């Protein structure tokens, strides 16, 4: 079967200073690890049956017809420090496909070799981060959280040097676009008004066609990010590196580097090895989003004819994030408790549970899933002091009893909100270790378990377990 990609490459039609045209570097011996055929069908992509041929495509050795490969340029604040030029240092955008339903998606190869933006890096990826991104992005999609997607993973037959010598790999990422806050910052820093106008028009047409001008774009991005981060918080997800170049204006989760899901709940939890001061800790994510969105507002400001009026409008918009996030977060919290009607005290009820969980090192996912069962007292087992949950259980039961909902309906609704299985850090690390040795069966098993993370399935009980003593992973790392 001849491969077919419905390419229509709108970003490649923007001015040349938006990117560098760049083909992916060839690799020695590509081998297919995984391909997401349901996603390919959703995108209108036809793939051959032969695994070797698929591997050549997604390693960058055989470009599909219609591809216009390029590396995008952008800037960004990294841990608050300004970097005037970043860009795709190890990624090549093959092009954009238009799916049968008319939606547009980028197809990007990560680990595709050096580009002008590699900043002395080798432009390659090793197998561990490729598998991590594949697992976590597909798990997020299965949980209904906006995210980039995984289309394929291949090994290259080459060695990548990091802390040691590791097997190389290439990851194929699908995104609504790869336009970031840092993309706007790049042109704003250069006072390139023409490019800013072109980028703004492109972004509006692609993502928010109802938006009116720069103010409308900013408002739409603020709303999308408020909803996204509330959803992150609802599953205990910590992005780990919320730099402005890692915030997509589409409202999708992007760049799964040192990301992680919490085991024991605590608001100050940090996993990223490079986040030494907890800037991107779990509870800080909403505030960091405000900071990032303020940078987007600053980048868009040159497009407003009346600067003083623009400052006033944009400041009000960014300051409005908190209310929009709170509304989204409170909706997530009350849904996790099985509440359908909003009453005074509901948010306090949810926050009091989180406080008790933090004091007792209760597992975030397992606690909420236990509350979603026919026997909510199972949640006590997650607490160091099981009796610490008892007063809260009395309050919650009294509140639930006020709603005209059957127990079965409440359980079904809660189990559709609180996942039974998440991609736990210790599982991912175990999978990476076995994959490096050539055994991908654990990877395939976890992908099967996470395909429907909300479903009750006794066969998958092992994937619901918290890490045992000696299995805890406290640090995660960037792939570079």
N, C-alpha and C positions, 0 to 999 in steps of 0.2 A: 504494500500500500504506500503510495507516494505521500510524504508529509505535506500538510497544507496548513498555513497560518493565515488567518484573515487580517493581514496587516493594513493599517492606515496610520501612518506615522506623523501625527500632528506636531509633536514636539520637535521633530527633525525639520519642520518647516519654519520654526522660529529663527531669529537671527543667529548667525554662526557663533556669536560670542556667548551663547547659552550653553555651549557644549564643545567637545572635540570629537570629531568622527574617528572612531577607533574600533577595529575588529578585535574580538577576543583572541588571546594567544592560544595557539594549538597546544595540546597536551599529548603525552606519549602513548598512553594506553587507557583510554576512557572505559569505565565499566559502570553499568547501571546499578544503582543501589535501590532507588525507588522512583516510581512515576505515578502521578496522581491522574489516572485516566478519567474519573468523574469530573474533575476540574477541567481537564482538557476538553471534554465534551461540552461543558458549560461555556467555555470560551470559543467554541466553534473550531477548535484545533483538531486536525486529523493526524494521528501518529501512526507510524509503521508498527507492525507486530514484532519485528526483530529488535531484541534488546540492544544489540550492538549498534544498530543504526540510531536508535533513540539516544544511546549514550553519546554518540558522536555529535548529535544535534545539541544536547544540553551540556556538553563539555566545551562547545564553541568550535569544534573541528569541522562541522558541516553546517553552514548557515542556511536556514530555510529561505525559500524564495520570498522576496519582499522585505526582508530584514534590512534596516539601515542602522547598523550598530554605532553607538556613541556613548561617551562618558559625560555626564552632566557636571556642571560647575556650580558650586554654592559656597557660602561662608557659614559662620555660626559662632555662637557662644558655647564653649565647652567648659563645663563646671564654672560658668560665670566669666571665663576669660575669652576675649575676642580673638577669633582667627579669621583674618580677612579673606583667605582663600582655602577652601577645603575641596569638596568635589568627590566624584566617584574614584576612589583610589584603588579599588580592587573589584569594580563592577562595570559591566557594559550593558547598556540598554539595547536589546535587540530591536525593539520597536513596540508598537501598540497594536493590539488586535481589537476588533469590534465584534462582540459576541452576537449570537443570533437574536438576542433581545435588544440589541442596540447599545449595550453598555460597553465602555472603552476600558481597556486594561493594558498596563505596561507588562512586558516580559523582559526580565533582567537576569543576567548571569552574574552571580557573586563568586569571586575567586577567579575571575577571567583574565588576570594578568595586569601588568603595570599600565598606568595611564599617566598623562601629564599631571594628574592630581594625587599621585601615589605618595608623595612626601617621603621619599626614601624607603617606602615599603616595597615588599616584593609583589604586591598585587594578587597574591594567592590566598586561598583559604585552606585550612586543614579540616579533616573529617569531623572532629568534635563539634565545632560551632555550626557546621552544616547540618548535622543531625539534630542539634539543639534547636536551631531555627525551624527545621522541618517539623519536629515534634510539637513545639510550643505554638507555632503559628496555626497549625491545623487543629490543635486542641482549642485555641481561642476561637477559631471559626466554628467549631462544633458547639461551643458554649454560646454562640450568637453574639460575640464581641467583635466589632469592626477591626479588621486585621488584614495585613498582607497575607498571601497564601503561598503554599509550597507546591510547585508543579513537578519538580524533579530534583534528584540528588545523584551525582555520579562521583566516583573516584577517578583520579587522573593517572594513576600509575607512577606518579612522581612524589618526591619527598619535599615537605615544607619544614623549614627550620623555625621553631619557636623556642621553648625552653629545652627542646630536644628535637629529634628528627621524627616527623610525623607524616602519616599519609595525606596527600593532597586530595582536595575535593572541590566540586563546583556545585553551587545551589542555584536553582532557578526560582526566582521570586516573582510573584504576580501581585501587582498593586493597582489601585485605581489611578494613581500616578505616583511619581517620586518627587513631586514638588513639595518643598519643605519651607518652614519659616526662614531657614538659612538661604534659600534661593532668592527670596525677596531682599534679605539683608545684603547679599552679594552686590546686587545692582544699586541698592540705596547707598551703600558705602562708596560706590564709585560715582554717585550723582548721575547715574545713567537713567534719566527720566524716560527716555524712549523705550528702553528695555523694561523698566518697571511697568509702564503702561501696557506693553505687549504681554508681559507675564500676568498682569492682573486680568486683562481681557481673556487670556487663555485659561486661567484658573477658574474664572467665573463661568465661562462657556462649558468647561469640562465638568465642574463639580457643583456649582451653585447658580444655575442659569436664571433663577429668580432674583438673585442679588443685584442691587443697583449700585454700581461703582465700587470704589475702594471701601467705603463705609459699610456697604452691604456685604462685601466679601469678609471683612473683619468680623462683622456680627455673626455671619454664618459659621466661620471657623471657631469662634468663641463658643457658640452653641454646640457644635460637634465635639469639641474637646471637653466641654463640661460633661456631656453624656458619656463620652468614652472613658474618662478617668473615673467616673462613678462606677462604671462597669468593671474596670480594673480592680477597684477597691472591693467590689462585691465578691470577687473570687480570690482575694488575697494576693493579687499580682503586683510585683514590683518591677518596673521597667529597668531601673538601675542606671540609666545613662540618658536622662531627659534633656540633652543638649538641644539647642534650637535647630541644629541640623538633623535631629532625630524626631522632630515633630512634623508630621505630614499635614498639610492643610486640608486634605480630604477627610480627616478625622479617623483615619485608620491607625492601628498600632503598627509601628514600623521599627526596624532595626533591633532585632532580638539578640543583643550581645550578652551582657552579664545579668540578664533577667532571671527572675525566680518567682516561684509561688511560696508563700509562707507555709511552714508547718505549724509550729506553736505561734499563736497570735501575740504580737506586740506592735504598737504603732511606730516604734522607732526602728523596726527591723531594716537592716541593710545587708545585702549580699555582695554587691559589686566590689571587687578588690581594689578598684581605682577610686571608689567613693569614700575617701578616708575620713571625711567629716560629716557623713550622713546627709549631704545636700539632697540626695534623691531617695531618702528613706520613704517607707510606705506612706506614712501620714503626711509627708511633705509634698506629695505629688500634686495636690490641687494648687498649693501656693507656687510651686515651680511652673505649673501651667500658666498661672497669671503672669509670672515673670516673662515667660517665653512669649506670651501673647502681647505683652507690652512691647517686646522687641519687634513683633510683626507690625504693630500699630505705628511704631517709630519708622519702620521701613516704608510703610504706605503713606506716611504723612506728606512727603513731597508731591504727591498726586493731588492734594487738596489745595485749591487756589488760595483760600483764606486760611493761612496757617493757624492763627489764633482760634478760629472757629473749629478747625480740624482737631487741634489739641483738645478742645473742650469736648467735642463729640467722641473722639477716640478714647479719651480718659474715662468718660462715663461708660463707654462700651466695655472697656477692660475691667473697670471696677464692678461692672455688673456680672462678671463671671462668678463671683462668690455665690450670689443668689441663685444663679442658674445651676451651678454645681450642687449647692445644698438641696435644691428641689430634686435633682436627679439622684443624688446620694440617698436622700430620705426615701425616695420611691424604691430604690434598690433595697434598703434596709428593711422597710416594712414588708416588702414582698418576701424577703428571706425569712421573716417571722410568720408568714402566712396570713397577713392582714390585707384586707381588700378595701376597707374604709379608713379614711384618715381621721384620727381623733387627737386631741391634745394629749400629750404624754407618750405618744407612740414612738417618737424619735428618742426620747429619754429612755424608754424601755429598751430600745435597741442598743443605745450607747452604754447603758448600764450593763448589758450582757457583755459587750466588748471589754469594758473595764474589768469585769469579773474574769473573763478569759485571759486577759493580760496578766492579772495577778496570779493566776493558777496555771500558766503555760498551757492552756487548752489549745488543742489543734483546731485551726480555723475551719478547715473543710469538714473534718469529722464531726465537730460540734454542731454545725448547722445541719449536716446531713442526719445526724442522730435526732435532732429536733423535728426533722421532717418525717420521722418514722412513726409507726403505730405505738411505739413506746418511747416518748421523748425523754424519759428519765435516763435512757442510755447515754445522753449527753454528759451526765455526771461522771462517767468513766474517763472523760477527757480532762478532768480537773485534778490537780494535785490534791486538793481537799474537796471531795465530791459534795460535801454539805454546803460549800460556798455557793452552789447553784440553786439550792432549794428555795430560798426566798424569791429569787427571780422566777423560777418555774411557777410558783403560786401566782405571781402577778401576771405572767404571760398567759396562763390558763384562764384566769379571770377575764383578761382582755379578749382572748380568742372566743370565749363563751358568749361575748356580746354580739358576735356576728352570726347571721343566719346562714351558716355554711356547715355542711356535714363534715364529719371528721375525715371521711374518705376524700372529699373534694379538697379539703385543706392540705392533706398529705400529698395528693397529686400535684397541687399547685406549688407546694414547697419543694417537692422533688424535681419539678421542672425549673426551679430557680437555683437550688443548692446542689452543685455537682457531687456525685459520689466519688469521682476520680479526677484527679488533676495530674499534670506531668510533674511529679515530685522530683526534687533536685537529685536525691540519691539514686533514683531510678535512672535518670538521664545519665548520670556519671557512670553507673554500671553498664549501661547500654553503650556508651562511648568506649569504655574499656574493652568490651567484648568485640565491638566493631573494628577497633584498631587491630585486633587479632584475626579479623576476617569473618567473625560470626555475627550475622545481622538478624538472627532469629529473635533475640530479645527486643530489638528495635521494632520488628514487625509485630510482636506480641503487644507492645505498648501502644502502637498505632491502632491496633484492633480494639484495645481496651478504651482508648480515648475517642473512638469514632462516635460514640453516643455516651458522653460522660454523665448524663443524668439517669440513664436506665438502670434499674435494679437488675443485677445479674450475678448470681452466686458464683458462677464460674470465674468471675473477675475479682473476687474478694481480695486476692493478694495485692492487687493494684490500688486498693483502698487503704492499705496499711500505712501508718506513719513510719518514719525511719526508726529502726531499732537502735539501741546503744551501739555506737561505733559507726553508724551509717549516716549520721547527720552531716550535711554539706553546709558550711557556713560562709563560703566564699565562692563566687562565680567570676568568670573572666571573659574579657573581650577576645574575639577571635584574632585580633591583630597582635 
